[in-house]
Amino acid sequence: MPPHPLLDVAHTSSVSIEAHLDRVGRVFTAFREQDSGCVSYGVRLAGGERWFVKEAVTRDARRSLDRAWAFHRAVQHPAIVPQVHRIAVRDGWAVVMPWRDGEVLYHPTARGAADRTAPDSAMARFRALPLPLVLRAFERILSAHLAVEDAGHVAVDFYDGSLLYDVAGSTLHLVDLDEYRPGPFVLEEERLPGSTRFMAPEEFVRGAVIDVRTTVFTLGCAARLLLDAGDGERAWRGGPGRLAVVERATRAEPGQRFASVRRFARAWHAAGRS
């Protein structure tokens, strides 16, 4: 059986990963202006297989991609798009992932923030879906983070840009979880990377403990954003019981939140049944 042009390649002799992809298949899309310091490609191989390949092009991005490789070795879940292989290129790595159809709900670029409120934006179209589909999507997020918690990891830099939604299949996938790491840990910088709309207060305090209660806060913010009919968080669609769960999850004091993702999930499910 001939070697696979991606999965059986340890390093490339091409001048770049893009040149290698052009040699073994056809690059049908490229994401060159991401604010993450990575450049990504969708490639179709000769047999029709489609793959997603991401290369770090800055020092910080290379460090983040190394962290992501370790995370994906520790955590697997059907909703989390896995990193299945990596190829040595220049002074770093390119990681290979299966292609998933869909559109990220928020798409920031190096030029600046995107507009969640634009009527044709992915987030606006997601919020216009029937409520049962939105609840099903959030359930996938919760389930994935139970696996993250069980593996002893915590969420860092999770936001709506981590959510890839396939409208045709009514399926949500989690992508770019590159900053997730083992926890708890003590923050040794001025702040963690991430979208301020999803970040807990302790993520901005050097010396603070980052643990599962921080993940609970982020998940509460995600629920508040996704189950709102607009962007001002004034049109909640999830009912009063679930809103009370979100309000507890996003309290400023970590000790006042749910003590784990599993307890948050139990309260969420109980509120849905009431």
PLY file of the C-alpha trace (Angstrom):
ply
format ascii 1.0
element vertex 274
property float x
property float y
property float z
element edge 273
property int vertex1
property int vertex2
end_header
0.00 0.00 0.00
1.53 3.38 -0.98
2.35 5.83 1.82
-0.28 8.41 2.68
0.79 11.85 1.36
0.01 13.47 4.72
-0.31 10.90 7.48
2.85 8.99 6.57
5.05 12.09 6.14
7.32 12.96 9.08
8.87 16.03 7.46
8.69 17.78 4.14
11.55 18.67 1.85
9.39 21.32 0.16
10.14 24.97 0.84
6.84 25.27 2.73
3.93 23.14 3.86
1.79 24.88 1.24
4.19 23.78 -1.49
3.96 20.21 -0.20
0.17 20.36 -0.19
0.16 21.68 -3.76
2.40 18.78 -4.74
0.22 16.04 -3.21
-3.23 17.49 -3.78
-5.14 20.72 -4.34
-5.43 23.51 -1.77
-9.06 24.56 -2.10
-9.07 27.18 0.64
-6.52 29.04 2.76
-6.79 31.13 5.92
-3.82 33.48 5.85
-4.91 36.43 8.00
-5.73 34.78 11.32
-4.91 36.60 14.53
-3.51 33.38 16.03
-0.19 33.48 14.17
-1.13 30.37 12.19
-1.85 29.84 8.51
-4.29 27.05 7.64
-5.27 25.19 4.50
-8.01 22.95 3.27
-6.52 20.37 0.92
-8.17 17.76 -1.29
-5.99 14.75 -2.08
-6.05 12.86 -5.35
-8.46 10.24 -3.99
-10.93 12.89 -2.82
-10.00 12.96 0.89
-10.19 16.42 2.45
-7.91 17.50 5.28
-7.26 20.64 7.30
-3.60 21.54 7.82
-2.43 24.28 10.17
1.07 25.70 10.41
2.36 28.07 13.10
4.33 30.97 11.61
5.20 32.94 14.77
7.07 31.94 17.91
4.00 32.29 20.13
1.90 30.27 17.69
4.51 27.50 17.60
4.40 27.31 21.39
0.61 27.23 21.29
0.58 24.48 18.66
2.95 22.39 20.79
0.54 22.77 23.70
-2.35 21.76 21.44
-0.58 18.60 20.34
-0.23 17.53 23.99
-3.88 18.41 24.66
-5.14 16.27 21.80
-3.09 13.32 23.02
-4.86 13.61 26.39
-8.43 14.50 25.35
-10.63 12.88 22.72
-14.32 13.53 22.13
-16.55 13.24 19.03
-17.20 16.99 19.08
-13.51 17.94 19.25
-11.79 17.91 15.86
-8.57 15.98 16.58
-5.00 16.65 15.58
-4.10 13.27 14.13
-0.60 13.88 12.75
2.09 16.53 12.52
4.74 17.23 9.94
8.07 18.91 10.68
8.46 22.01 8.53
11.20 24.64 8.76
11.61 25.41 12.48
8.20 24.19 13.59
5.29 21.92 12.84
2.22 21.68 10.69
-0.63 19.68 12.20
-3.07 17.58 10.18
-6.75 17.30 11.09
-9.76 15.78 9.35
-11.79 18.34 7.41
-15.18 19.17 8.88
-17.88 21.01 6.94
-19.32 24.12 8.51
-18.55 27.72 9.38
-16.98 29.17 12.52
-19.43 31.33 14.42
-16.92 34.14 14.84
-14.03 34.80 12.51
-11.49 37.34 13.78
-8.56 38.17 11.52
-5.29 40.00 11.90
-7.11 43.13 10.68
-9.38 43.22 13.71
-12.63 41.99 15.22
-15.58 40.68 13.26
-19.17 41.88 13.67
-21.44 39.38 15.42
-24.46 41.61 14.82
-24.30 41.70 11.02
-27.46 40.02 9.67
-25.45 37.80 7.33
-22.89 36.80 9.97
-22.50 33.18 11.02
-23.53 34.04 14.58
-26.71 35.83 13.50
-27.69 32.88 11.32
-26.96 30.47 14.18
-29.12 32.47 16.59
-31.97 32.36 14.07
-32.07 28.56 14.28
-34.93 26.87 16.14
-34.19 26.73 19.87
-33.94 22.89 20.01
-31.04 22.99 17.53
-29.22 25.66 19.54
-29.73 23.66 22.74
-28.41 20.54 20.99
-25.31 22.47 19.91
-24.66 23.69 23.45
-25.12 20.14 24.69
-22.19 19.13 22.46
-20.09 21.88 24.04
-20.99 20.68 27.54
-20.30 17.04 26.70
-16.90 17.89 25.25
-15.94 19.85 28.35
-16.89 16.97 30.59
-14.22 15.02 28.71
-11.80 17.95 29.16
-12.50 17.97 32.89
-12.18 14.18 33.19
-8.74 14.43 31.56
-7.61 16.99 34.15
-7.54 19.95 31.76
-9.07 23.42 31.83
-10.38 25.68 29.09
-8.23 28.62 27.99
-9.08 30.91 25.06
-12.42 29.26 24.34
-14.85 31.54 22.52
-17.31 31.47 19.61
-14.40 31.37 17.17
-13.81 27.85 18.53
-17.24 26.73 17.31
-17.71 25.30 13.82
-21.36 24.75 12.95
-22.55 22.61 10.06
-26.06 23.79 9.17
-26.74 20.93 6.75
-25.90 18.31 9.35
-27.11 20.33 12.36
-23.80 19.47 14.04
-21.37 21.56 16.05
-17.62 20.89 16.25
-14.96 22.39 18.53
-11.77 23.63 16.87
-8.61 25.55 17.78
-8.48 24.56 21.44
-4.76 25.27 21.28
-4.44 26.99 24.66
-6.18 24.32 26.75
-3.83 22.93 29.36
-3.61 20.76 32.49
-5.09 22.36 35.56
-5.32 23.77 38.04
-2.40 26.10 37.48
-1.25 29.48 38.73
-1.30 32.33 36.22
2.27 33.57 35.82
1.49 36.30 33.27
-0.55 39.49 33.42
-3.48 37.76 31.71
-4.38 34.69 29.72
-5.10 34.83 25.99
-8.73 34.98 25.00
-11.83 36.98 24.22
-12.74 39.19 27.18
-16.40 38.35 26.64
-15.72 34.76 27.70
-13.02 35.25 30.32
-13.39 34.94 34.08
-12.04 37.75 36.31
-9.17 35.58 37.59
-7.81 35.23 34.04
-6.60 38.84 34.32
-4.79 38.47 37.68
-1.18 37.35 37.95
-0.92 34.71 40.67
-4.58 33.65 40.40
-5.56 29.98 40.36
-7.07 28.82 37.07
-9.15 25.69 37.54
-12.41 23.99 36.57
-14.42 26.87 38.06
-12.79 29.08 35.44
-14.02 26.66 32.79
-17.50 26.83 34.32
-17.47 30.61 33.95
-16.49 30.35 30.29
-19.23 27.80 29.59
-21.78 30.04 31.29
-20.71 32.92 29.05
-21.00 30.67 26.01
-24.54 29.65 26.95
-25.52 33.29 27.53
-24.21 34.30 24.12
-25.52 31.39 22.07
-29.03 31.29 23.56
-29.64 34.98 23.10
-31.68 36.18 20.14
-29.42 39.23 19.74
-25.99 40.44 20.75
-26.97 42.64 23.69
-27.82 39.70 25.97
-31.32 41.07 26.48
-33.29 38.41 24.56
-32.62 35.15 26.42
-34.35 32.14 24.83
-33.49 29.43 27.33
-36.09 29.96 30.05
-35.71 31.29 33.63
-34.33 28.06 35.08
-31.40 27.87 32.71
-30.79 31.60 33.09
-30.41 31.12 36.85
-27.85 28.39 36.17
-25.91 30.73 33.87
-25.98 33.53 36.43
-24.48 31.26 39.09
-21.86 29.92 36.68
-20.68 33.43 35.82
-20.36 34.91 39.30
-17.22 36.95 39.78
-16.10 35.02 42.86
-14.94 31.52 41.82
-16.14 29.96 45.09
-19.70 31.03 44.32
-19.82 29.19 40.99
-20.47 25.51 40.39
-17.47 23.56 41.67
-17.09 21.53 38.47
-18.27 21.26 34.90
-20.17 18.12 35.88
-22.16 19.98 38.54
-22.85 22.78 36.07
-24.08 20.21 33.53
-26.35 18.55 36.11
-27.90 21.88 37.06
-28.33 22.78 33.38
-30.10 19.52 32.63
-32.32 19.78 35.72
-33.33 23.31 34.72
-34.24 22.05 31.27
-36.55 19.42 32.73
-38.34 21.81 35.06
0 1
1 2
2 3
3 4
4 5
5 6
6 7
7 8
8 9
9 10
10 11
11 12
12 13
13 14
14 15
15 16
16 17
17 18
18 19
19 20
20 21
21 22
22 23
23 24
24 25
25 26
26 27
27 28
28 29
29 30
30 31
31 32
32 33
33 34
34 35
35 36
36 37
37 38
38 39
39 40
40 41
41 42
42 43
43 44
44 45
45 46
46 47
47 48
48 49
49 50
50 51
51 52
52 53
53 54
54 55
55 56
56 57
57 58
58 59
59 60
60 61
61 62
62 63
63 64
64 65
65 66
66 67
67 68
68 69
69 70
70 71
71 72
72 73
73 74
74 75
75 76
76 77
77 78
78 79
79 80
80 81
81 82
82 83
83 84
84 85
85 86
86 87
87 88
88 89
89 90
90 91
91 92
92 93
93 94
94 95
95 96
96 97
97 98
98 99
99 100
100 101
101 102
102 103
103 104
104 105
105 106
106 107
107 108
108 109
109 110
110 111
111 112
112 113
113 114
114 115
115 116
116 117
117 118
118 119
119 120
120 121
121 122
122 123
123 124
124 125
125 126
126 127
127 128
128 129
129 130
130 131
131 132
132 133
133 134
134 135
135 136
136 137
137 138
138 139
139 140
140 141
141 142
142 143
143 144
144 145
145 146
146 147
147 148
148 149
149 150
150 151
151 152
152 153
153 154
154 155
155 156
156 157
157 158
158 159
159 160
160 161
161 162
162 163
163 164
164 165
165 166
166 167
167 168
168 169
169 170
170 171
171 172
172 173
173 174
174 175
175 176
176 177
177 178
178 179
179 180
180 181
181 182
182 183
183 184
184 185
185 186
186 187
187 188
188 189
189 190
190 191
191 192
192 193
193 194
194 195
195 196
196 197
197 198
198 199
199 200
200 201
201 202
202 203
203 204
204 205
205 206
206 207
207 208
208 209
209 210
210 211
211 212
212 213
213 214
214 215
215 216
216 217
217 218
218 219
219 220
220 221
221 222
222 223
223 224
224 225
225 226
226 227
227 228
228 229
229 230
230 231
231 232
232 233
233 234
234 235
235 236
236 237
237 238
238 239
239 240
240 241
241 242
242 243
243 244
244 245
245 246
246 247
247 248
248 249
249 250
250 251
251 252
252 253
253 254
254 255
255 256
256 257
257 258
258 259
259 260
260 261
261 262
262 263
263 264
264 265
265 266
266 267
267 268
268 269
269 270
270 271
271 272
272 273
